Amino acid sequence: MKPSWRYEQKLWRQGYSLVAGVDEVGRGAWAGPVVAAAVVIERAQLPHLRKLSWWNLVNDSKLVAPSVRQRIFSALGSELVWALGVVNNKAIDQIGLAAANRRAVHLAVSNLKIRPDYVLADYVAKLGQTLADAPAWTVVDGDSSIFSIALASIVAKVSRDRLMASYDKKYPGYGFAAHKGYGTAEHRQALGQLGISPIHRRSYRPVQERLSVHLWR
């Protein structure tokens, strides 16, 4: 099932012209930040947007090939207003993952150059009913059912992947460009060989295990 416009259309009919979709990525990674993206779609833009060659390719980022995600990301920058919210690994360790997710989503909406009339967000626990002073509606699996959230998921995914690729150059040997900080056999092996990098989340069990080994040597 591809994401639809059902939620956006309902809000447009109620007079909310500027609707933002929000999603975040990086929850399960052992290293790197949580990144959220907010993308604003105006009702008046829809006839034009539907004519764009990449528009029908939009889906939950997990279901879109990397090359297609890059194509969509590169094209939408000139068509839509969007912004990011980034919460780094140190903040995640300090405030916890749930709070970090909420902070990233709030930051993404707050960083938009225009204030949306309404925000549609993929489900984040205890997110609340407003985001950056705009009313908000959180939807379970919103990235697979709501178009604007699916689009935001692509922006967040591509943005975080690029950030992790830059960390791969700064901290070589961990394979960040390949696994993006998520738990893989290669990542675990690199942790064993190289130890913990400055971008690892020390509150995560696999990283804690490596830290404990280091402390007891």
C-alpha positions in Angstrom: 0.0 0.0 0.0 1.4 3.4 -1.0 0.9 6.5 1.1 -2.2 8.6 0.2 -3.4 12.2 0.5 -6.4 11.3 2.7 -5.1 13.0 5.8 -3.8 16.1 4.0 -7.1 16.5 2.1 -9.1 16.3 5.3 -7.0 19.1 6.8 -7.2 21.2 3.6 -11.0 20.9 3.7 -10.9 22.2 7.2 -9.0 25.3 6.1 -5.4 24.2 7.0 -3.6 25.3 3.9 0.0 24.6 4.9 0.4 21.0 6.1 3.8 19.7 7.2 4.7 16.0 7.4 7.4 15.0 9.9 9.4 11.8 10.4 12.6 10.9 12.1 15.3 8.3 11.6 18.2 6.8 13.5 16.4 5.5 16.5 18.0 2.1 16.5 21.5 3.1 15.5 24.5 2.5 17.9 26.2 5.6 16.6 25.4 9.0 15.2 22.4 11.3 15.7 18.7 11.1 15.5 17.5 13.2 12.5 14.0 14.4 11.9 12.7 16.2 8.7 9.7 18.4 8.3 8.3 19.0 4.8 5.6 21.6 4.1 3.0 21.0 1.3 0.5 23.7 0.4 -2.8 22.8 -1.1 -2.3 25.2 -4.0 0.9 23.4 -5.0 -0.7 20.0 -5.5 -1.7 20.3 -9.2 1.9 21.3 -10.1 3.5 18.7 -7.8 1.5 15.8 -9.2 3.1 16.5 -12.6 6.6 16.0 -11.4 8.4 12.9 -12.7 9.5 11.7 -9.2 6.3 12.5 -7.4 4.7 9.1 -7.8 7.9 7.4 -6.5 7.4 8.7 -3.0 6.9 6.0 -0.4 8.1 5.1 3.1 11.9 5.6 2.8 12.5 2.0 3.9 10.7 0.8 0.7 12.5 3.2 -1.7 15.7 2.3 -3.3 18.7 4.5 -2.3 19.1 5.9 -5.9 15.4 6.8 -6.0 15.7 8.5 -2.5 18.6 10.5 -3.8 16.7 11.6 -6.9 13.6 12.7 -4.8 15.8 14.5 -2.3 17.7 16.4 -5.0 14.5 17.4 -6.8 12.3 18.5 -3.9 14.7 21.2 -2.7 13.6 23.6 -5.4 9.9 22.7 -5.0 9.1 22.5 -1.3 10.1 24.1 2.1 11.7 21.6 4.4 14.0 21.6 7.5 15.9 19.2 9.7 16.1 18.6 13.4 19.3 16.9 14.6 20.0 15.5 18.1 23.5 14.1 18.5 24.7 11.0 20.4 25.7 13.0 23.5 22.2 14.4 23.9 20.7 11.0 23.3 22.9 9.6 26.2 21.9 12.5 28.4 18.2 12.7 27.9 17.3 9.2 26.6 16.1 8.1 23.2 12.4 8.9 23.6 13.1 12.5 24.6 15.7 12.8 21.8 13.1 11.7 19.3 10.7 14.4 20.5 13.4 17.0 20.5 14.4 16.2 16.9 10.8 16.4 15.7 10.2 19.7 17.5 13.4 21.1 16.1 12.6 20.1 12.5 9.2 22.0 12.7 10.7 25.0 14.5 13.5 25.3 11.9 11.0 25.6 9.0 11.1 29.0 7.3 7.3 29.2 7.2 5.0 28.2 10.0 2.7 25.3 9.0 -1.0 25.4 9.8 -1.0 21.8 10.9 1.6 19.1 11.4 1.2 15.4 10.6 3.8 13.3 12.4 4.8 9.7 12.4 4.1 8.2 15.8 6.5 9.3 18.6 5.5 8.6 22.1 4.2 11.5 24.2 4.8 14.0 21.3 1.9 16.1 22.3 -0.8 17.9 20.4 1.2 20.8 19.2 4.6 21.2 17.5 6.2 24.7 17.3 2.8 26.2 18.2 1.0 24.4 15.4 -1.6 21.7 16.0 -0.3 18.2 15.5 -1.6 14.8 14.7 0.5 11.7 15.3 -0.2 8.6 13.3 1.1 5.1 13.8 2.9 3.9 10.7 2.3 7.4 9.2 5.4 7.0 7.0 3.7 4.2 5.1 0.2 5.7 4.9 0.5 9.5 4.7 2.2 11.1 1.7 3.7 14.1 3.5 5.2 12.0 6.2 6.6 9.5 3.6 8.2 12.4 1.9 9.7 13.6 5.2 11.0 10.1 5.9 13.0 10.3 2.6 14.4 13.7 3.5 15.4 12.5 7.0 16.9 9.3 5.7 19.0 10.8 2.9 20.2 13.6 5.2 21.3 11.2 8.0 22.9 8.9 5.5 25.0 11.8 4.1 25.9 12.8 7.6 27.1 9.3 8.5 29.1 9.2 5.3 30.9 12.3 6.4 31.6 10.7 9.8 33.0 7.7 7.9 35.8 10.0 6.6 36.4 11.6 10.0 36.4 8.2 11.9 37.6 5.7 9.3 37.5 1.9 10.0 34.0 1.7 11.5 32.1 1.4 8.2 29.7 4.3 9.0 29.2 5.0 5.3 27.9 1.4 4.8 25.9 0.6 7.9 25.1 4.2 8.9 25.7 3.4 12.6 23.3 0.5 12.9 24.1 -2.7 14.5 25.8 -5.1 12.1 28.4 -7.8 12.4 30.9 -5.5 10.8 30.1 -2.7 13.2 30.4 -5.0 16.2 33.8 -6.2 14.9 35.0 -2.7 14.4 34.0 -1.7 17.9 36.0 -4.7 19.2 39.1 -3.7 17.2 38.9 0.1 17.4 37.0 0.8 20.5 34.4 3.5 20.9 34.4 6.6 18.6 33.2 10.1 19.7 29.9 9.6 17.9 28.9 6.3 19.6 25.9 6.2 21.9 27.4 5.1 25.2 24.0 4.4 26.7 23.4 1.6 24.2 24.1 -2.0 25.4 26.6 -3.1 22.6 28.6 0.1 23.2 28.4 -0.3 27.0 29.7 -3.8 26.7 32.7 -2.6 24.7 33.2 0.2 27.3 33.1 -2.2 30.1 35.8 -4.4 28.5 38.0 -1.3 28.0 37.5 -0.2 31.7 38.4 -3.6 33.1 41.6 -4.0 31.1 
